[in-house]
Amino acid sequence: MMGSLANISGDLLESYEKLRGHATRMEQELCRANTDLENQVAEVEAILQALPVGVAVLDAEGTVLRVNETLAHILATGKGELVGMAAQDCLPGPEEPGEPFSLSSADGQTRILTRRSAKIVNTDDDQAGRVEIFDDQTEMVQLEERVRQMDKMAALGNMAAGIAHEIRNPLNAVKGFAELFKKSMQPDTRDHRWSSLILSGVVEIEAIISSLLSFSQPEKLRLETIEAQDIVDGALAAALQRTPGQRDPRDWQFTQDCSAGALRCDHIKLRQALRNLISNAMEVQPQGGALHIVAAQSDGSHTFEVQDAGPGVPVSLASRLADPFFTTRASGTGLGLSLVHSIAALHGGALHISCDASPLGGASFQFSIPSTRSPLTTRSCRFNAS
């Protein structure tokens, strides 16, 4: 009897050891499986965060389970603020997949996005959730707009050059005969005054033709180092030589804030660009008013700005003001801001028109150019209106 019990006890101990060994192996395999699973989850998470598109993972009820950094950046929010929320309450976009839509995010930027969705199914082919993908198309849309702008500017430039050359030849004849006619007249006579008016008109037309040619066939830049203050002083002096309605320059109150230092540029063209902005600001205040000129330097660029106390710029017109021949004034040619845009682009910079009221209550026009970067050899079409 005792022998039988001893045999049974030995068998039980042997079985126990086998079970313990098996359990140990199972535990080790489970640990390895968990480690592999954690590595796979980490890899998936790393891929999710590295994707250049915004991604949100939802459960079957439409609750956000996970989002990547790109989506949080697009929506200008934290990932933690989105997790746990219903998708319909925090994810923007139309129901039509792939249809572009505009989004004004919390950081004040407007983006053009597309939204697509993909189902997540389990082994029983039941929907366990879905993935929402947001693609930021803003840069692509802006690039397409720049290409269209370049095509339009090139076509208008060719047309302007043709018109300018056709007008210049007969205009030279008008100017020559008007000068001869004036010389043959006695001073202080009616015919002498009329001759002077003809010549004055011819000079004005010549200025317009020169603007047309500068716009259509910009010359290469003649770079030199010059102080920003010298550009401001030269532009202001040039603008005051011809005031709206030949009014006294003292009717306008000018203030300056020139904190920028020297820069390398074509100072003649830059002076012309700033002079156009100053003249434009005076034109919108034909009876006189306040103007503030700013020359600032930051982040590797020089910015020249003119603020006025005029009526401001309607949002509906801001994007068209730099178009050649577009003007809101009966006496305007529509070339002033186009030349500013062209000169800034030649330097590798951009023109910006603000629709928000300036500190003086009117509009704000500015252009920025790189302080050290080599200028462009061809015209870019970067133009911003806000």
C-alpha positions in Angstrom: 0.0 0.0 0.0 2.8 2.4 1.0 4.6 1.5 -2.2 1.6 2.4 -4.4 1.3 5.7 -2.7 4.9 6.5 -3.2 4.6 5.7 -6.9 1.5 7.9 -7.2 3.3 10.7 -5.4 6.3 10.4 -7.7 4.1 10.5 -10.7 2.3 13.6 -9.5 5.6 15.3 -8.8 6.9 14.4 -12.2 3.7 15.7 -13.8 3.9 18.9 -11.8 7.4 19.5 -12.9 6.4 18.9 -16.5 3.4 21.3 -16.1 5.6 23.9 -14.5 8.1 23.7 -17.3 5.4 23.9 -19.8 3.9 26.9 -18.1 7.3 28.6 -17.9 7.9 28.0 -21.6 4.3 29.4 -22.3 5.1 32.4 -20.2 8.3 33.1 -22.0 6.6 32.7 -25.4 3.9 35.0 -24.2 6.5 37.6 -23.1 8.2 37.4 -26.5 4.8 37.7 -28.3 4.0 40.7 -26.1 7.4 42.3 -26.9 6.9 41.6 -30.6 3.4 43.1 -30.4 4.7 46.2 -28.6 7.4 46.6 -31.2 4.9 46.4 -34.0 2.6 48.9 -32.2 5.5 51.2 -31.8 6.4 50.8 -35.5 2.8 51.5 -36.5 2.7 54.5 -34.2 6.0 55.9 -35.6 4.7 55.4 -39.2 1.4 57.1 -38.2 3.3 60.1 -36.7 5.7 60.4 -39.7 2.9 60.5 -42.3 2.7 63.8 -44.1 -1.1 63.7 -44.0 -3.4 64.0 -41.0 -4.8 60.7 -39.7 -7.5 60.0 -37.2 -8.4 56.5 -36.1 -12.0 56.0 -34.9 -13.9 53.1 -33.3 -17.1 51.7 -34.5 -19.1 54.4 -32.7 -17.1 57.2 -34.3 -15.1 58.1 -31.3 -11.5 59.3 -31.9 -9.0 56.8 -30.6 -5.8 58.1 -32.0 -4.5 61.1 -34.1 -1.1 61.9 -35.5 1.0 65.1 -35.1 0.2 66.2 -38.6 -3.6 66.3 -38.0 -3.0 68.1 -34.7 -0.9 70.7 -36.5 -3.5 71.2 -39.3 -6.2 71.7 -36.7 -3.9 73.8 -34.5 -4.8 71.8 -31.4 -3.2 69.1 -29.2 -3.6 65.4 -29.8 -4.9 64.9 -26.3 -7.8 67.3 -27.0 -9.1 65.2 -29.9 -8.8 61.7 -28.4 -12.1 60.6 -26.9 -14.3 63.1 -28.8 -16.9 62.2 -31.3 -15.6 62.7 -34.8 -18.5 64.8 -35.9 -17.7 67.3 -33.1 -14.0 67.8 -33.8 -13.1 66.7 -37.4 -14.0 69.1 -40.2 -14.9 68.4 -43.8 -17.7 67.7 -46.2 -19.4 64.4 -46.6 -18.2 64.1 -50.2 -14.8 62.2 -50.1 -11.9 64.0 -51.8 -13.8 67.3 -52.2 -11.6 70.3 -51.3 -12.8 72.5 -48.5 -11.5 75.5 -46.7 -10.6 75.5 -43.0 -9.8 78.4 -40.8 -7.8 76.9 -37.9 -7.4 78.1 -34.4 -4.0 79.7 -35.3 -5.7 82.0 -37.8 -4.4 80.3 -40.9 -6.7 79.2 -43.7 -6.0 75.8 -45.3 -7.3 73.9 -48.2 -7.9 70.3 -47.3 -9.4 67.1 -48.7 -10.8 64.3 -46.5 -11.0 60.6 -47.2 -12.2 57.7 -45.2 -11.3 54.0 -45.0 -13.1 51.2 -43.1 -11.4 49.0 -40.5 -12.9 45.5 -40.5 -12.4 42.6 -38.1 -12.0 38.8 -38.9 -15.8 38.5 -39.3 -15.8 41.2 -41.9 -17.7 43.5 -39.6 -16.7 47.2 -39.4 -14.7 47.8 -36.2 -13.9 51.4 -37.0 -12.5 53.7 -39.6 -9.5 55.8 -40.6 -10.0 59.5 -41.6 -7.2 61.0 -43.7 -6.8 64.7 -44.2 -4.5 66.0 -46.9 -3.3 69.6 -46.8 -3.5 71.0 -50.3 -2.8 74.6 -49.4 0.7 74.8 -51.0 -0.5 73.0 -54.1 -3.4 75.4 -54.6 -1.0 78.4 -54.0 1.5 77.0 -56.5 -1.3 76.6 -59.1 -2.4 80.1 -58.5 1.2 81.4 -58.9 1.5 79.5 -62.2 -1.7 81.1 -63.4 -0.5 84.5 -62.3 2.8 84.0 -64.1 1.0 83.1 -67.3 -1.2 86.1 -67.0 1.7 88.5 -66.2 3.7 87.1 -69.1 0.8 87.7 -71.5 0.1 91.2 -70.2 3.8 92.0 -70.3 4.1 91.1 -74.0 1.0 93.1 -74.8 2.3 96.1 -72.8 5.6 96.0 -74.6 3.9 96.0 -78.0 1.6 98.9 -77.1 4.5 100.9 -75.6 6.7 100.6 -78.7 3.8 101.4 -81.1 2.9 104.6 -79.1 6.5 105.8 -78.6 7.2 106.5 -82.2 4.3 108.8 -83.0 4.7 110.4 -79.5 8.2 111.5 -80.3 6.9 113.3 -83.4 4.2 115.0 -81.3 6.8 116.1 -78.7 9.2 117.4 -81.4 6.6 119.5 -83.2 5.2 120.8 -79.9 8.7 122.0 -78.9 9.1 123.7 -82.2 5.7 125.3 -81.9 6.4 126.5 -78.4 9.7 128.1 -79.5 8.0 130.0 -82.2 5.5 131.5 -79.8 5.9 134.6 -77.6 6.0 133.9 -73.9 2.8 134.6 -71.9 0.6 134.0 -75.0 -2.2 131.6 -75.3 -0.5 129.5 -77.9 2.7 129.3 -75.7 0.6 128.0 -72.8 -1.1 125.5 -75.0 2.2 124.3 -76.3 3.4 123.9 -72.7 0.3 121.8 -71.9 0.9 119.6 -74.9 4.5 119.0 -73.8 3.4 118.3 -70.2 1.0 115.7 -71.5 3.6 114.1 -73.6 6.0 113.9 -70.6 3.2 112.2 -68.6 2.6 109.7 -71.4 6.3 109.0 -71.7 6.3 108.2 -67.9 3.5 105.8 -68.5 5.3 104.2 -71.4 8.5 103.8 -69.3 6.4 102.1 -66.6 5.0 99.8 -69.3 8.4 98.8 -70.5 9.8 98.4 -66.9 6.9 96.1 -66.2 7.1 94.1 -69.4 10.8 93.9 -69.8 12.5 94.3 -66.4 16.2 95.0 -66.6 18.8 93.0 -64.7 19.5 94.2 -61.2 22.5 96.4 -60.5 23.3 95.3 -57.0 25.1 97.5 -54.5 25.1 97.9 -50.7 23.1 100.9 -49.4 21.5 102.0 -46.2 17.8 101.5 -45.9 17.4 105.1 -44.6 18.9 106.4 -47.9 16.2 104.5 -49.8 13.5 105.9 -47.7 14.8 109.5 -48.0 15.2 109.2 -51.8 11.8 107.7 -52.3 10.1 110.4 -50.2 11.9 113.2 -52.0 10.9 111.7 -55.4 7.2 111.4 -54.3 7.1 115.0 -53.1 8.3 116.3 -56.4 4.8 115.6 -57.9 2.0 115.7 -55.4 -1.7 115.0 -56.2 -3.3 118.1 -57.6 0.0 119.9 -57.2 -0.8 120.5 -53.6 1.6 121.8 -51.0 3.7 118.8 -49.7 3.1 120.1 -46.2 -0.6 119.0 -46.5 0.7 115.5 -45.8 2.2 114.7 -42.4 5.0 112.1 -42.8 6.5 110.1 -40.0 9.2 107.4 -40.2 10.4 104.4 -38.3 13.6 103.2 -40.0 15.3 100.6 -37.8 16.8 98.6 -40.7 20.4 98.7 -41.6 22.3 98.3 -44.9 21.2 95.9 -47.6 22.4 94.7 -51.0 19.9 95.6 -53.7 19.3 97.6 -56.8 18.7 100.9 -54.9 17.2 102.7 -57.9 14.5 100.1 -58.5 13.9 99.7 -54.7 13.6 103.5 -54.4 11.1 103.5 -57.3 9.0 100.8 -55.6 8.8 102.6 -52.3 8.1 105.9 -54.1 5.2 104.2 -55.8 3.8 103.1 -52.4 4.2 106.6 -51.0 2.6 108.3 -54.0 -0.3 105.7 -53.9 -0.8 106.6 -50.2 -0.9 110.3 -51.1 -3.3 109.7 -53.9 -5.9 108.1 -51.6 -5.7 111.2 -49.5 -5.8 113.9 -52.2 -6.6 116.7 -49.7 -3.7 115.7 -47.5 -3.4 113.4 -44.5 -1.0 111.3 -42.4 1.5 108.7 -43.7 3.9 106.5 -41.8 6.9 104.9 -43.5 8.5 101.9 -41.9 11.8 100.2 -42.9 12.5 97.1 -40.7 14.9 94.2 -40.7 14.2 90.8 -39.2 14.7 87.1 -40.0 17.1 87.7 -42.9 14.8 90.1 -44.7 14.2 93.9 -45.1 10.6 95.1 -45.1 9.5 98.5 -46.4 5.9 99.6 -45.5 3.7 102.6 -46.0 0.7 103.1 -43.9 -2.0 105.7 -44.7 -5.1 107.2 -43.1 -7.2 106.8 -46.2 -10.4 104.8 -46.8 -8.7 101.4 -46.7 -8.8 98.5 -49.1 -11.9 96.4 -49.6 -11.3 92.7 -49.2 -13.0 92.1 -52.6 -10.4 94.2 -54.4 -7.2 93.4 -52.5 -6.2 90.4 -54.6 -6.6 92.5 -57.9 -4.7 95.7 -56.9 -1.4 94.3 -58.2 -2.8 93.3 -61.5 -1.5 95.5 -64.4 -3.9 98.2 -65.6 -6.3 97.6 -62.7 -7.0 100.9 -60.9 -9.8 102.3 -58.6 -8.9 105.9 -59.6 -10.0 107.7 -62.7 -6.6 109.3 -63.1 -4.6 106.1 -62.3 -2.8 103.9 -64.8 -3.0 100.7 -62.8 0.8 100.2 -63.1 2.1 101.5 -59.7 1.5 98.4 -57.6 2.3 96.1 -60.5 5.8 97.7 -60.7 6.2 97.3 -56.9 5.2 93.7 -57.2 7.6 93.2 -60.1 10.6 94.9 -58.4 10.0 93.0 -55.2 9.9 89.7 -57.1 13.1 90.5 -59.0 14.8 90.8 -55.6 13.3 87.4 -54.6 10.7 89.1 -52.4 7.0 89.7 -52.2 4.3 92.4 -52.1 1.7 92.3 -49.3 -1.5 94.3 -49.1 -3.3 94.3 -45.7 -7.1 94.9 -45.7 -7.0 95.3 -41.9 -6.9 98.9 -40.7 -3.4 100.3 -40.3 -2.4 102.1 -37.1 -3.4 105.3 -38.9 -6.8 103.8 -39.8 -6.3 103.3 -43.5 -4.5 100.7 -45.6 -1.0 99.2 -45.2 1.2 98.3 -48.2 4.5 96.6 -47.8 7.1 94.6 -49.7 9.9 92.4 -48.3 13.1 91.2 -49.9 15.8 88.9 -48.6 18.7 90.8 -46.9 21.5 88.4 -48.2 19.9 86.0 -50.6 20.8 86.2 -54.3 17.9 87.9 -56.3 15.9 86.0 -58.8 16.8 86.2 -62.5 13.2 85.8 -63.6 10.1 87.2 -62.1 8.3 85.3 -59.4 4.6 86.0 -58.7 4.4 85.9 -55.0 1.7 88.3 -53.9 -0.3 88.3 -50.7 -3.4 90.0 -49.8 -5.1 89.7 -46.4 
